[in-house]
């Protein structure tokens, strides 16, 4: 799932909020969020 999310983000299919949603539902963790987006994950 991580590779798919990273690919979709790289082609502009997902924005930071979308990637954050995957952290909330448990598909990826906050470290993977930072690896994809380059930003720290902030809950909320």
mmCIF file of the N, C-alpha and C atoms, coordinates in Angstrom:
data_MODEL
# 
_entry.id   MODEL 
# 
loop_
_atom_site.group_PDB 
_atom_site.id 
_atom_site.type_symbol 
_atom_site.label_atom_id 
_atom_site.label_alt_id 
_atom_site.label_comp_id 
_atom_site.label_asym_id 
_atom_site.label_entity_id 
_atom_site.label_seq_id 
_atom_site.pdbx_PDB_ins_code 
_atom_site.Cartn_x 
_atom_site.Cartn_y 
_atom_site.Cartn_z 
_atom_site.occupancy 
_atom_site.B_iso_or_equiv 
_atom_site.pdbx_formal_charge 
_atom_site.auth_seq_id 
_atom_site.auth_comp_id 
_atom_site.auth_asym_id 
_atom_site.auth_atom_id 
_atom_site.pdbx_PDB_model_num 
ATOM 1   N N  . UNK A 1 1  ? 0.825  -1.194 0.000  1.00 0.00 ? 1  UNK A N  1 
ATOM 2   C CA . UNK A 1 1  ? 0.000  0.000  0.000  1.00 0.00 ? 1  UNK A CA 1 
ATOM 3   C C  . UNK A 1 1  ? 0.869  1.257  0.000  1.00 0.00 ? 1  UNK A C  1 
ATOM 4   N N  . UNK A 1 2  ? 1.973  1.218  0.746  1.00 0.00 ? 2  UNK A N  1 
ATOM 5   C CA . UNK A 1 2  ? 2.868  2.374  0.816  1.00 0.00 ? 2  UNK A CA 1 
ATOM 6   C C  . UNK A 1 2  ? 3.344  2.789  -0.572 1.00 0.00 ? 2  UNK A C  1 
ATOM 7   N N  . UNK A 1 3  ? 3.785  1.832  -1.367 1.00 0.00 ? 3  UNK A N  1 
ATOM 8   C CA . UNK A 1 3  ? 4.292  2.151  -2.711 1.00 0.00 ? 3  UNK A CA 1 
ATOM 9   C C  . UNK A 1 3  ? 3.208  2.765  -3.585 1.00 0.00 ? 3  UNK A C  1 
ATOM 10  N N  . UNK A 1 4  ? 1.988  2.268  -3.475 1.00 0.00 ? 4  UNK A N  1 
ATOM 11  C CA . UNK A 1 4  ? 0.876  2.818  -4.253 1.00 0.00 ? 4  UNK A CA 1 
ATOM 12  C C  . UNK A 1 4  ? 0.596  4.263  -3.853 1.00 0.00 ? 4  UNK A C  1 
ATOM 13  N N  . UNK A 1 5  ? 0.535  4.509  -2.539 1.00 0.00 ? 5  UNK A N  1 
ATOM 14  C CA . UNK A 1 5  ? 0.270  5.869  -2.054 1.00 0.00 ? 5  UNK A CA 1 
ATOM 15  C C  . UNK A 1 5  ? 1.386  6.810  -2.510 1.00 0.00 ? 5  UNK A C  1 
ATOM 16  N N  . UNK A 1 6  ? 2.635  6.352  -2.398 1.00 0.00 ? 6  UNK A N  1 
ATOM 17  C CA . UNK A 1 6  ? 3.782  7.174  -2.808 1.00 0.00 ? 6  UNK A CA 1 
ATOM 18  C C  . UNK A 1 6  ? 3.707  7.492  -4.297 1.00 0.00 ? 6  UNK A C  1 
ATOM 19  N N  . UNK A 1 7  ? 3.341  6.514  -5.108 1.00 0.00 ? 7  UNK A N  1 
ATOM 20  C CA . UNK A 1 7  ? 3.201  6.727  -6.549 1.00 0.00 ? 7  UNK A CA 1 
ATOM 21  C C  . UNK A 1 7  ? 2.099  7.733  -6.852 1.00 0.00 ? 7  UNK A C  1 
ATOM 22  N N  . UNK A 1 8  ? 0.942  7.560  -6.240 1.00 0.00 ? 8  UNK A N  1 
ATOM 23  C CA . UNK A 1 8  ? -0.182 8.469  -6.482 1.00 0.00 ? 8  UNK A CA 1 
ATOM 24  C C  . UNK A 1 8  ? 0.167  9.896  -6.068 1.00 0.00 ? 8  UNK A C  1 
ATOM 25  N N  . UNK A 1 9  ? 0.883  10.043 -4.956 1.00 0.00 ? 9  UNK A N  1 
ATOM 26  C CA . UNK A 1 9  ? 1.311  11.378 -4.511 1.00 0.00 ? 9  UNK A CA 1 
ATOM 27  C C  . UNK A 1 9  ? 2.270  11.981 -5.535 1.00 0.00 ? 9  UNK A C  1 
ATOM 28  N N  . UNK A 1 10 ? 3.176  11.165 -6.058 1.00 0.00 ? 10 UNK A N  1 
ATOM 29  C CA . UNK A 1 10 ? 4.200  11.667 -6.983 1.00 0.00 ? 10 UNK A CA 1 
ATOM 30  C C  . UNK A 1 10 ? 3.613  12.157 -8.296 1.00 0.00 ? 10 UNK A C  1 
ATOM 31  N N  . UNK A 1 11 ? 2.479  11.605 -8.714 1.00 0.00 ? 11 UNK A N  1 
ATOM 32  C CA . UNK A 1 11 ? 1.864  12.059 -9.969 1.00 0.00 ? 11 UNK A CA 1 
ATOM 33  C C  . UNK A 1 11 ? 0.762  13.081 -9.725 1.00 0.00 ? 11 UNK A C  1 
ATOM 34  N N  . UNK A 1 12 ? 0.612  13.514 -8.473 1.00 0.00 ? 12 UNK A N  1 
ATOM 35  C CA . UNK A 1 12 ? -0.376 14.542 -8.158 1.00 0.00 ? 12 UNK A CA 1 
ATOM 36  C C  . UNK A 1 12 ? -1.771 14.011 -7.910 1.00 0.00 ? 12 UNK A C  1 
ATOM 37  N N  . UNK A 1 13 ? -1.907 12.700 -7.782 1.00 0.00 ? 13 UNK A N  1 
ATOM 38  C CA . UNK A 1 13 ? -3.226 12.123 -7.530 1.00 0.00 ? 13 UNK A CA 1 
ATOM 39  C C  . UNK A 1 13 ? -3.685 12.306 -6.099 1.00 0.00 ? 13 UNK A C  1 
ATOM 40  N N  . UNK A 1 14 ? -2.720 12.377 -5.181 1.00 0.00 ? 14 UNK A N  1 
ATOM 41  C CA . UNK A 1 14 ? -3.032 12.582 -3.768 1.00 0.00 ? 14 UNK A CA 1 
ATOM 42  C C  . UNK A 1 14 ? -2.331 13.839 -3.278 1.00 0.00 ? 14 UNK A C  1 
ATOM 43  N N  . UNK A 1 15 ? -2.995 14.568 -2.397 1.00 0.00 ? 15 UNK A N  1 
ATOM 44  C CA . UNK A 1 15 ? -2.403 15.724 -1.716 1.00 0.00 ? 15 UNK A CA 1 
ATOM 45  C C  . UNK A 1 15 ? -2.020 15.294 -0.293 1.00 0.00 ? 15 UNK A C  1 
ATOM 46  N N  . UNK A 1 16 ? -1.368 16.182 0.448  1.00 0.00 ? 16 UNK A N  1 
ATOM 47  C CA . UNK A 1 16 ? -0.946 15.848 1.812  1.00 0.00 ? 16 UNK A CA 1 
ATOM 48  C C  . UNK A 1 16 ? -2.107 15.380 2.686  1.00 0.00 ? 16 UNK A C  1 
ATOM 49  N N  . UNK A 1 17 ? -3.269 16.033 2.558  1.00 0.00 ? 17 UNK A N  1 
ATOM 50  C CA . UNK A 1 17 ? -4.430 15.639 3.360  1.00 0.00 ? 17 UNK A CA 1 
ATOM 51  C C  . UNK A 1 17 ? -4.845 14.209 3.045  1.00 0.00 ? 17 UNK A C  1 
ATOM 52  N N  . UNK A 1 18 ? -4.799 13.846 1.774  1.00 0.00 ? 18 UNK A N  1 
ATOM 53  C CA . UNK A 1 18 ? -5.172 12.479 1.381  1.00 0.00 ? 18 UNK A CA 1 
ATOM 54  C C  . UNK A 1 18 ? -4.217 11.463 1.996  1.00 0.00 ? 18 UNK A C  1 
ATOM 55  N N  . UNK A 1 19 ? -2.922 11.769 1.951  1.00 0.00 ? 19 UNK A N  1 
ATOM 56  C CA . UNK A 1 19 ? -1.931 10.872 2.545  1.00 0.00 ? 19 UNK A CA 1 
ATOM 57  C C  . UNK A 1 19 ? -2.164 10.787 4.056  1.00 0.00 ? 19 UNK A C  1 
ATOM 58  N N  . UNK A 1 20 ? -2.500 11.917 4.677  1.00 0.00 ? 20 UNK A N  1 
ATOM 59  C CA . UNK A 1 20 ? -2.811 11.928 6.102  1.00 0.00 ? 20 UNK A CA 1 
ATOM 60  C C  . UNK A 1 20 ? -3.982 11.037 6.455  1.00 0.00 ? 20 UNK A C  1 
ATOM 61  N N  . UNK A 1 21 ? -4.960 10.963 5.567  1.00 0.00 ? 21 UNK A N  1 
ATOM 62  C CA . UNK A 1 21 ? -6.113 10.083 5.796  1.00 0.00 ? 21 UNK A CA 1 
ATOM 63  C C  . UNK A 1 21 ? -5.676 8.627  5.903  1.00 0.00 ? 21 UNK A C  1 
ATOM 64  N N  . UNK A 1 22 ? -4.661 8.234  5.136  1.00 0.00 ? 22 UNK A N  1 
ATOM 65  C CA . UNK A 1 22 ? -4.171 6.857  5.213  1.00 0.00 ? 22 UNK A CA 1 
ATOM 66  C C  . UNK A 1 22 ? -3.476 6.584  6.544  1.00 0.00 ? 22 UNK A C  1 
ATOM 67  N N  . UNK A 1 23 ? -2.859 7.615  7.141  1.00 0.00 ? 23 UNK A N  1 
ATOM 68  C CA . UNK A 1 23 ? -2.281 7.457  8.478  1.00 0.00 ? 23 UNK A CA 1 
ATOM 69  C C  . UNK A 1 23 ? -3.399 7.209  9.485  1.00 0.00 ? 23 UNK A C  1 
ATOM 70  N N  . UNK A 1 24 ? -4.480 7.990  9.377  1.00 0.00 ? 24 UNK A N  1 
ATOM 71  C CA . UNK A 1 24 ? -5.612 7.874  10.309 1.00 0.00 ? 24 UNK A CA 1 
ATOM 72  C C  . UNK A 1 24 ? -6.218 6.474  10.265 1.00 0.00 ? 24 UNK A C  1 
ATOM 73  N N  . UNK A 1 25 ? -6.391 5.922  9.066  1.00 0.00 ? 25 UNK A N  1 
ATOM 74  C CA . UNK A 1 25 ? -7.024 4.597  8.966  1.00 0.00 ? 25 UNK A CA 1 
ATOM 75  C C  . UNK A 1 25 ? -6.030 3.452  9.128  1.00 0.00 ? 25 UNK A C  1 
ATOM 76  N N  . UNK A 1 26 ? -4.734 3.781  9.226  1.00 0.00 ? 26 UNK A N  1 
ATOM 77  C CA . UNK A 1 26 ? -3.752 2.765  9.584  1.00 0.00 ? 26 UNK A CA 1 
ATOM 78  C C  . UNK A 1 26 ? -3.027 2.087  8.442  1.00 0.00 ? 26 UNK A C  1 
ATOM 79  N N  . UNK A 1 27 ? -3.180 2.576  7.208  1.00 0.00 ? 27 UNK A N  1 
ATOM 80  C CA . UNK A 1 27 ? -2.464 1.955  6.096  1.00 0.00 ? 27 UNK A CA 1 
ATOM 81  C C  . UNK A 1 27 ? -0.966 2.262  6.123  1.00 0.00 ? 27 UNK A C  1 
ATOM 82  N N  . UNK A 1 28 ? -0.616 3.457  6.595  1.00 0.00 ? 28 UNK A N  1 
ATOM 83  C CA . UNK A 1 28 ? 0.787  3.840  6.732  1.00 0.00 ? 28 UNK A CA 1 
ATOM 84  C C  . UNK A 1 28 ? 0.964  4.514  8.091  1.00 0.00 ? 28 UNK A C  1 
ATOM 85  N N  . UNK A 1 29 ? 2.229  4.662  8.527  1.00 0.00 ? 29 UNK A N  1 
ATOM 86  C CA . UNK A 1 29 ? 2.458  5.359  9.794  1.00 0.00 ? 29 UNK A CA 1 
ATOM 87  C C  . UNK A 1 29 ? 3.045  6.747  9.537  1.00 0.00 ? 29 UNK A C  1 
ATOM 88  N N  . UNK A 1 30 ? 3.287  7.478  10.626 1.00 0.00 ? 30 UNK A N  1 
ATOM 89  C CA . UNK A 1 30 ? 3.740  8.859  10.468 1.00 0.00 ? 30 UNK A CA 1 
ATOM 90  C C  . UNK A 1 30 ? 5.123  8.969  9.835  1.00 0.00 ? 30 UNK A C  1 
ATOM 91  N N  . UNK A 1 31 ? 5.980  7.972  10.035 1.00 0.00 ? 31 UNK A N  1 
ATOM 92  C CA . UNK A 1 31 ? 7.301  7.990  9.392  1.00 0.00 ? 31 UNK A CA 1 
ATOM 93  C C  . UNK A 1 31 ? 7.159  7.842  7.878  1.00 0.00 ? 31 UNK A C  1 
ATOM 94  N N  . UNK A 1 32 ? 6.247  6.975  7.448  1.00 0.00 ? 32 UNK A N  1 
ATOM 95  C CA . UNK A 1 32 ? 6.005  6.802  6.018  1.00 0.00 ? 32 UNK A CA 1 
ATOM 96  C C  . UNK A 1 32 ? 5.364  8.052  5.425  1.00 0.00 ? 32 UNK A C  1 
ATOM 97  N N  . UNK A 1 33 ? 4.517  8.731  6.190  1.00 0.00 ? 33 UNK A N  1 
ATOM 98  C CA . UNK A 1 33 ? 3.921  9.994  5.741  1.00 0.00 ? 33 UNK A CA 1 
ATOM 99  C C  . UNK A 1 33 ? 5.021  11.000 5.431  1.00 0.00 ? 33 UNK A C  1 
ATOM 100 N N  . UNK A 1 34 ? 6.000  11.113 6.344  1.00 0.00 ? 34 UNK A N  1 
ATOM 101 C CA . UNK A 1 34 ? 7.096  12.063 6.128  1.00 0.00 ? 34 UNK A CA 1 
ATOM 102 C C  . UNK A 1 34 ? 7.927  11.658 4.914  1.00 0.00 ? 34 UNK A C  1 
ATOM 103 N N  . UNK A 1 35 ? 8.134  10.360 4.727  1.00 0.00 ? 35 UNK A N  1 
ATOM 104 C CA . UNK A 1 35 ? 8.902  9.888  3.573  1.00 0.00 ? 35 UNK A CA 1 
ATOM 105 C C  . UNK A 1 35 ? 8.209  10.252 2.265  1.00 0.00 ? 35 UNK A C  1 
ATOM 106 N N  . UNK A 1 36 ? 6.890  10.184 2.237  1.00 0.00 ? 36 UNK A N  1 
ATOM 107 C CA . UNK A 1 36 ? 6.130  10.501 1.026  1.00 0.00 ? 36 UNK A CA 1 
ATOM 108 C C  . UNK A 1 36 ? 6.057  12.006 0.796  1.00 0.00 ? 36 UNK A C  1 
ATOM 109 N N  . UNK A 1 37 ? 5.678  12.758 1.829  1.00 0.00 ? 37 UNK A N  1 
ATOM 110 C CA . UNK A 1 37 ? 5.384  14.186 1.648  1.00 0.00 ? 37 UNK A CA 1 
ATOM 111 C C  . UNK A 1 37 ? 6.553  15.105 1.963  1.00 0.00 ? 37 UNK A C  1 
ATOM 112 N N  . UNK A 1 38 ? 7.517  14.623 2.734  1.00 0.00 ? 38 UNK A N  1 
ATOM 113 C CA . UNK A 1 38 ? 8.624  15.467 3.160  1.00 0.00 ? 38 UNK A CA 1 
ATOM 114 C C  . UNK A 1 38 ? 8.274  16.373 4.320  1.00 0.00 ? 38 UNK A C  1 
ATOM 115 N N  . UNK A 1 39 ? 7.101  16.174 4.915  1.00 0.00 ? 39 UNK A N  1 
ATOM 116 C CA . UNK A 1 39 ? 6.657  16.999 6.041  1.00 0.00 ? 39 UNK A CA 1 
ATOM 117 C C  . UNK A 1 39 ? 6.308  16.109 7.222  1.00 0.00 ? 39 UNK A C  1 
ATOM 118 N N  . UNK A 1 40 ? 6.367  16.698 8.419  1.00 0.00 ? 40 UNK A N  1 
ATOM 119 C CA . UNK A 1 40 ? 5.955  15.978 9.623  1.00 0.00 ? 40 UNK A CA 1 
ATOM 120 C C  . UNK A 1 40 ? 4.444  15.782 9.597  1.00 0.00 ? 40 UNK A C  1 
ATOM 121 N N  . UNK A 1 41 ? 4.004  14.641 10.112 1.00 0.00 ? 41 UNK A N  1 
ATOM 122 C CA . UNK A 1 41 ? 2.565  14.398 10.218 1.00 0.00 ? 41 UNK A CA 1 
ATOM 123 C C  . UNK A 1 41 ? 2.024  15.101 11.455 1.00 0.00 ? 41 UNK A C  1 
ATOM 124 N N  . UNK A 1 42 ? 0.949  15.870 11.283 1.00 0.00 ? 42 UNK A N  1 
ATOM 125 C CA . UNK A 1 42 ? 0.304  16.568 12.391 1.00 0.00 ? 42 UNK A CA 1 
ATOM 126 C C  . UNK A 1 42 ? -1.130 16.065 12.496 1.00 0.00 ? 42 UNK A C  1 
ATOM 127 N N  . UNK A 1 43 ? -1.469 15.491 13.640 1.00 0.00 ? 43 UNK A N  1 
ATOM 128 C CA . UNK A 1 43 ? -2.836 15.001 13.832 1.00 0.00 ? 43 UNK A CA 1 
ATOM 129 C C  . UNK A 1 43 ? -3.810 16.157 13.810 1.00 0.00 ? 43 UNK A C  1 
ATOM 130 N N  . UNK A 1 44 ? -4.989 15.908 13.254 1.00 0.00 ? 44 UNK A N  1 
ATOM 131 C CA . UNK A 1 44 ? -6.008 16.931 13.299 1.00 0.00 ? 44 UNK A CA 1 
ATOM 132 C C  . UNK A 1 44 ? -6.602 17.182 11.966 1.00 0.00 ? 44 UNK A C  1 
# 
